[in-house]
Structures are given as C-alpha cells and as structure tokens.
C-alpha cells in the first residue's frame, strides 16, 4: 500500500532538500588500510554482472532481477569510510528489482537522479531527489531502482546506539525528516563531507571521531527514532515476524480507515490468527491495539499543536474518533488528563 502522505514531499521539504547535483567525490583511487584509518574505493564500468556482484556483496541483494535500460548502461561507485561511518555515491543505469537486508548499519539515502521505490512492512514509498530517508534496518525490504544515482551515509549501528545511550536504538524506517531536520542534515553534509572525502590530507582519530559524531548527532536530531512498542515483541520466528508486521502496519496507517481485516492481511495472517497472536503475546485485541495507537497519535498531535490553529475535535476526527465524548473519556483514562488540557499545555 502506498502512503500518499509520504510519497509527496511538502513545499518546505523541497526547499530544504539536498542539492541533487552534488555527489560524494573521493580524492584518490581505491585504497584500503590508510595510515589514518580510512578506506577509499572508486569503481566504474559497463559490466553489469560485475556491478550486481559488487552491490550484492555490500547490500545483501537477494535474487536481484536486472534489465538494461540502454545499450550503454553503466555503473560507478565511490566511497570513503572507517569503522564508524562511510560516505558513498553510487550510479547504476539499469532497472533493478531485489530484496535487500543491511542490519549492522543505519543508511541515510537520497536520490540525485532516477527513480527508486522501497517497500517494507506493508507500505511503499518513492524516494525523491534531494530528500533523505533512513532505509529499513530491522528486516529485509524490497527495492525497485531505475537509472539511479544516489548518495548514502552509512553509520555503524552500535556506534549510533552508544551515542544515543540506548543499546536497542533504531530509526523509524522510511520516515522523512521535517523541513528543520532536513536542514540540519543538509548543513552537516555540506560542512563536513569535503574534509572526510579528502584522502590527500590525513585525519587523526580525534578528527575522524568528531566528524562521525557530528553526522550521527545530525541523524539523531533529523530522523524519527523507532518507537518503543517494537520491544514488546521480542524473539524470532515466523509468528514474531508476522506480529511485528502487524504492528508496523498499524503504526503506519492508524489514521486511515483500517480494521482487523486490513491488519491481518498486512501481517500475512487470518483475522482469527491475528487475534490469537495478539492475545498470546500482547494480551490485546486488534481493536485494543488500534485504539491505543490512535490515542497515542492524537496525544502527540495535541501536545504539538497550537490551540489557535486547531481544536480537539479536529484532531480526534483525524485519528478516527467520531464520538468526542468517548474519545475524551478514553484519552483521560490513558493519559490522566483531558484532551483540552493537553492542547492548552503547549508553550
């Protein structure tokens, strides 16, 4: 299912988007084990099989389906990194469909040209030129690239978790930054990329750590973090994965007209199977789950909103609550205050 609110960037987001023409350019050919701890790699060619092998190794492309889009289809890659962070640019002039899985890094990506569609946990977004997103890191996702050129900042997962002070930290996948968040990210990329990519001048451990800290800090400020509900479904196996898909779907689509059939379908379960799984692991019904997520969403919006620009009724309706009295009662039971008190408390 396509999230229309995510596939069309706002005017503010476009204004803050990264310059699409800028790519990460390294100052030296392929080098590994440099004296300052960075590696550098530059590759280019027209051998598509070579390209598929290279990108498959780096991004765990599973059963990639590749089709040339022109007789002179080519590819290139450039990157500089260390054990904490890497800046990379890639170009692949083909039509590529594949599944990908990268779990040990957080990858912030933005298009320079071409088209890219990412599908994960029951929803799909189109990447837009210059608009950065964090790719999924908690499971495989499907991609469809066509004649792409893109930039990537790859951050070691344990390094970011340490900086965040949360060993279980993760970003919410495919959720774009706000205009302010994009501006923060843009400023960081512009201020520090050239220094990081310049292999002609050494960078000591302190300098490299400072730049990596700056990029990781910018990501933490710019992109939404994973919500804590994921920790409520520990364990591995098909049932746990399907239940996580159900929760992913509910959190992504709670403001839409969904119910048990839609949630079950997204999870790959029957409605009865969904009910049993939720009861077994979370002691909830699908209705309980959806109502709680909607209340949390309304709570967030009320706390962030200006009472002169919106009303409790508007926010309640936006989250699927048609009866204001029942909404207020459920809200007070969950948060210990009336919706109007949450709205008044802002500022």
C-alpha positions as CSV (number, residue, x, y, z in Angstrom):
1,X,0.0,0.0,0.0
2,X,1.3,3.4,-0.9
3,X,1.4,6.1,1.8
4,X,0.3,9.1,-0.1
5,X,1.3,11.4,2.7
6,X,4.9,10.1,2.4
7,X,5.2,9.9,-1.3
8,X,4.7,13.6,-2.0
9,X,7.2,15.9,-0.2
10,X,5.9,19.2,1.1
11,X,7.0,22.5,-0.3
12,X,9.1,23.1,2.9
13,X,10.7,19.7,2.4
14,X,11.6,20.6,-1.2
15,X,13.0,23.9,-0.1
16,X,15.3,22.2,2.4
17,X,16.2,19.2,0.1
18,X,19.8,18.5,-0.6
19,X,21.2,19.8,-3.9
20,X,20.6,16.8,-6.2
21,X,23.6,17.5,-8.4
22,X,26.1,17.2,-5.6
23,X,27.7,13.8,-5.2
24,X,30.4,12.5,-2.9
25,X,33.7,12.6,-4.8
26,X,36.8,11.0,-3.4
27,X,40.2,12.5,-4.0
28,X,42.1,9.2,-4.6
29,X,41.8,5.8,-6.3
30,X,40.9,2.6,-4.5
31,X,42.9,2.5,-1.2
32,X,42.5,0.4,1.9
33,X,44.1,0.5,5.3
34,X,45.4,4.1,5.0
35,X,47.6,5.4,7.8
36,X,44.7,7.4,9.3
37,X,42.2,4.5,9.4
38,X,40.0,5.4,6.5
39,X,39.4,3.3,3.4
40,X,38.7,4.7,-0.1
41,X,37.1,2.9,-3.0
42,X,36.3,4.1,-6.6
43,X,34.9,1.7,-9.2
44,X,33.2,2.2,-12.6
45,X,32.4,0.3,-15.7
46,X,29.9,-1.2,-18.0
47,X,30.0,-4.8,-16.9
48,X,26.6,-5.2,-15.3
49,X,27.3,-8.7,-13.9
50,X,30.3,-7.1,-12.1
51,X,28.1,-4.4,-10.7
52,X,25.5,-6.8,-9.5
53,X,28.1,-8.9,-7.7
54,X,29.6,-5.8,-6.1
55,X,26.4,-4.2,-4.9
56,X,25.0,-7.6,-3.8
57,X,28.0,-8.1,-1.5
58,X,27.7,-4.7,0.0
59,X,23.9,-4.6,0.4
60,X,22.9,-8.3,0.5
61,X,20.8,-8.1,-2.6
62,X,18.8,-11.3,-2.8
63,X,17.8,-12.7,-6.1
64,X,18.3,-9.4,-8.0
65,X,16.5,-9.1,-11.3
66,X,18.4,-6.7,-13.6
67,X,17.5,-5.3,-17.0
68,X,19.5,-2.9,-19.1
69,X,17.7,0.3,-19.9
70,X,20.0,1.3,-22.7
71,X,22.8,-0.2,-24.8
72,X,25.4,1.8,-22.9
73,X,24.2,1.1,-19.4
74,X,27.0,1.6,-16.9
75,X,27.7,1.9,-13.2
76,X,30.0,3.6,-10.7
77,X,30.8,3.7,-7.0
78,X,32.9,6.0,-4.8
79,X,33.2,5.9,-1.1
80,X,35.4,6.8,1.9
81,X,34.8,5.3,5.4
82,X,36.1,3.9,8.6
83,X,34.7,1.6,11.2
84,X,32.1,4.2,12.3
85,X,30.9,5.9,9.1
86,X,31.2,6.0,5.4
87,X,30.1,8.5,2.7
88,X,29.2,6.8,-0.6
89,X,27.9,7.7,-4.1
90,X,26.5,5.1,-6.5
91,X,25.2,5.2,-10.0
92,X,23.5,2.2,-11.7
93,X,22.0,2.7,-15.1
94,X,19.7,-0.3,-15.2
95,X,16.3,-1.4,-14.0
96,X,16.9,-3.4,-10.7
97,X,14.4,-5.2,-8.5
98,X,15.6,-7.0,-5.5
99,X,15.3,-7.7,-1.8
100,X,17.9,-6.2,0.4
101,X,19.0,-6.6,4.0
102,X,21.5,-4.5,5.9
103,X,21.2,-4.8,9.7
104,X,24.6,-3.7,11.1
105,X,24.4,-0.1,9.8
106,X,21.9,2.7,9.5
107,X,21.8,4.0,6.0
108,X,20.6,7.5,5.1
109,X,20.0,7.7,1.4
110,X,18.8,10.4,-1.1
111,X,18.4,10.3,-4.8
112,X,20.4,12.5,-7.2
113,X,18.6,11.2,-10.3
114,X,16.5,8.3,-11.5
115,X,13.6,6.6,-9.7
116,X,13.5,4.4,-6.6
117,X,10.7,2.7,-4.8
118,X,11.1,1.0,-1.4
119,X,8.6,-1.4,0.1
120,X,8.7,-2.5,3.7
121,X,6.3,-3.8,6.3
122,X,3.2,-3.4,4.2
123,X,3.8,0.1,2.9
124,X,5.7,1.6,-0.1
125,X,7.4,5.0,-0.7
126,X,9.0,6.6,-3.6
127,X,12.3,8.3,-2.9
128,X,12.5,11.9,-4.1
129,X,15.6,13.8,-5.4
130,X,17.5,15.5,-2.5
131,X,15.1,14.3,0.2
132,X,17.0,11.9,2.7
133,X,15.4,8.9,4.4
134,X,16.7,6.2,6.6
135,X,16.4,2.8,5.0
136,X,15.0,-0.2,6.9
137,X,17.4,-1.9,9.3
138,X,15.3,-4.4,11.1
139,X,14.5,-6.7,8.3
140,X,14.5,-7.3,4.5
141,X,12.9,-4.8,2.2
142,X,12.1,-4.7,-1.5
143,X,13.6,-2.1,-3.8
144,X,13.0,-1.1,-7.4
145,X,15.7,1.2,-8.8
146,X,15.7,2.6,-12.3
147,X,18.7,4.5,-13.7
148,X,19.6,5.7,-10.2
149,X,22.3,8.0,-8.9
150,X,22.2,8.4,-5.1
151,X,24.2,9.3,-2.1
152,X,24.4,7.3,1.1
153,X,25.7,8.0,4.6
154,X,26.2,4.7,6.4
155,X,26.6,4.8,10.2
156,X,27.6,1.8,12.3
157,X,24.6,0.7,14.3
158,X,26.4,0.1,17.6
159,X,28.2,3.4,17.3
160,X,24.9,5.3,16.9
161,X,23.3,3.3,19.7
162,X,26.1,4.2,22.0
163,X,25.8,7.9,21.1
164,X,22.0,7.7,21.7
165,X,22.5,6.0,25.1
166,X,20.2,3.2,24.1
167,X,21.5,-0.2,23.2
168,X,18.3,-1.1,21.4
169,X,18.1,2.2,19.5
170,X,16.9,2.3,15.9
171,X,15.5,4.8,13.5
172,X,11.9,4.6,12.2
173,X,12.4,3.4,8.7
174,X,11.4,5.4,5.6
175,X,10.1,8.3,7.7
176,X,11.4,11.5,6.2
177,X,12.7,14.3,8.4
178,X,10.8,17.5,8.9
179,X,12.0,20.6,7.0
180,X,14.1,21.6,10.0
181,X,15.5,18.1,10.3
182,X,16.4,18.1,6.6
183,X,18.1,21.5,7.1
184,X,20.2,20.1,9.9
185,X,21.2,17.1,7.8
186,X,22.0,19.3,4.8
187,X,24.2,21.6,6.8
188,X,26.2,18.7,8.2
189,X,26.7,17.1,4.8
190,X,27.9,20.4,3.3
191,X,30.1,21.3,6.2
192,X,32.0,18.0,6.7
193,X,31.8,15.9,3.5
194,X,34.7,17.5,1.7
195,X,37.1,17.0,4.7
196,X,36.0,13.4,5.1
197,X,36.5,12.6,1.4
198,X,39.8,14.3,1.0
199,X,42.3,11.4,1.1
200,X,45.2,13.8,0.3
201,X,45.2,15.1,3.9
202,X,45.3,12.8,6.9
203,X,42.6,12.8,9.6
204,X,43.6,11.7,13.1
205,X,41.4,9.6,15.3
206,X,40.1,12.7,17.2
207,X,39.1,14.5,14.0
208,X,37.5,11.4,12.5
209,X,35.6,10.7,15.6
210,X,34.4,14.3,15.7
211,X,33.1,14.2,12.2
212,X,31.4,10.8,12.8
213,X,29.8,12.2,16.0
214,X,28.5,15.2,14.0
215,X,26.9,13.0,11.3
216,X,25.4,10.6,13.9
217,X,24.2,13.5,16.0
218,X,22.6,15.2,13.0
219,X,20.8,11.9,12.1
220,X,19.5,11.6,15.7
221,X,18.2,15.1,15.5
222,X,16.8,14.9,12.0
223,X,15.1,11.5,11.7
224,X,12.4,9.9,13.9
225,X,13.5,7.2,16.2
226,X,11.9,3.8,16.4
227,X,9.0,3.7,18.8
228,X,9.3,1.6,21.9
229,X,6.4,-0.8,21.0
230,X,8.8,-2.9,19.0
231,X,10.5,-4.1,22.1
232,X,7.1,-5.6,23.2
233,X,7.6,-8.4,20.5
234,X,10.9,-10.0,21.4
235,X,12.0,-13.2,19.8
236,X,12.4,-14.7,16.4
237,X,10.5,-16.9,14.1
238,X,7.6,-16.6,11.7
239,X,4.9,-15.7,14.2
240,X,7.0,-13.0,15.8
241,X,7.8,-11.5,12.4
242,X,4.2,-11.6,11.3
243,X,3.2,-9.9,14.6
244,X,5.8,-7.2,14.1
245,X,4.5,-6.6,10.6
246,X,1.0,-6.2,12.1
247,X,2.3,-3.6,14.5
248,X,4.3,-1.9,11.7
249,X,1.1,-1.6,9.6
250,X,-1.0,-0.3,12.5
251,X,1.6,2.4,13.4
252,X,2.0,3.4,9.8
253,X,-1.8,3.5,8.9
254,X,-3.6,4.2,12.2
255,X,-5.0,7.4,10.9
256,X,-6.6,5.7,8.0
257,X,-9.8,3.7,7.8
258,X,-8.4,0.3,8.7
259,X,-9.6,-2.6,10.9
260,X,-8.9,-6.2,11.7
261,X,-9.1,-7.5,8.1
262,X,-6.6,-4.9,6.8
263,X,-4.2,-5.5,9.7
264,X,-4.4,-9.3,9.3
265,X,-3.7,-9.0,5.6
266,X,-0.7,-6.9,6.0
267,X,0.7,-9.3,8.6
268,X,0.0,-12.4,6.4
269,X,-2.4,-13.8,9.0
270,X,-6.1,-14.6,9.0
271,X,-8.2,-12.4,11.2
272,X,-8.6,-15.2,13.7
273,X,-4.8,-15.8,13.6
274,X,-4.1,-12.1,14.3
275,X,-6.5,-12.1,17.2
276,X,-4.8,-15.2,18.7
277,X,-1.3,-13.9,18.2
278,X,-2.1,-10.5,19.7
279,X,-3.8,-12.1,22.7
280,X,-0.9,-14.6,23.2
281,X,1.9,-12.0,23.0
282,X,0.4,-8.7,24.0
283,X,-2.8,-9.6,25.7
284,X,-4.7,-7.3,23.4
285,X,-7.4,-7.5,20.7
286,X,-6.9,-5.9,17.3
287,X,-9.3,-3.2,18.4
288,X,-7.4,-2.5,21.6
289,X,-4.2,-2.2,19.6
290,X,-5.6,0.2,17.0
291,X,-7.4,2.3,19.6
292,X,-4.2,2.7,21.7
293,X,-2.1,3.7,18.7
294,X,-4.7,6.2,17.6
295,X,-4.9,7.7,21.1
296,X,-1.1,8.0,21.2
297,X,-1.2,9.7,17.8
298,X,-3.8,12.2,19.0
299,X,-1.9,12.8,22.2
300,X,1.3,13.7,20.2
301,X,-0.7,16.0,17.9
302,X,-2.4,17.7,20.8
303,X,0.9,18.3,22.6
304,X,2.5,19.7,19.4
305,X,-0.5,21.8,18.2
306,X,-1.4,25.4,18.7
307,X,-4.9,25.8,20.2
308,X,-5.4,28.9,18.0
309,X,-4.9,26.8,14.8
310,X,-6.8,23.6,15.6
311,X,-9.3,22.0,18.0
312,X,-9.7,18.8,20.0
313,X,-12.5,17.8,17.7
314,X,-10.3,18.3,14.6
315,X,-7.5,16.1,15.9
316,X,-9.9,13.5,17.2
317,X,-11.5,13.1,13.8
318,X,-8.1,13.0,12.1
319,X,-7.4,9.9,14.2
320,X,-10.7,8.2,13.5
321,X,-12.6,9.1,16.6
322,X,-16.1,10.1,15.6
323,X,-17.6,10.5,19.1
324,X,-15.9,13.3,21.0
325,X,-17.3,12.2,24.4
326,X,-16.0,8.6,24.1
327,X,-12.7,9.9,22.8
328,X,-12.3,12.3,25.8
329,X,-13.0,9.5,28.3
330,X,-10.6,7.1,26.7
331,X,-8.0,9.8,26.4
332,X,-8.3,10.7,30.1
333,X,-8.1,7.1,31.1
334,X,-4.9,6.6,29.1
335,X,-3.1,9.9,29.8
336,X,-4.6,11.2,33.1
337,X,-5.8,14.5,31.6
338,X,-8.5,15.7,29.2
339,X,-7.6,16.4,25.5
340,X,-8.3,20.1,26.1
341,X,-5.7,20.1,28.8
342,X,-3.0,18.6,26.5
343,X,-3.8,21.3,23.9
344,X,-3.7,24.1,26.4
345,X,-0.4,23.0,27.9
346,X,1.6,23.8,24.8
347,X,4.2,26.5,25.4
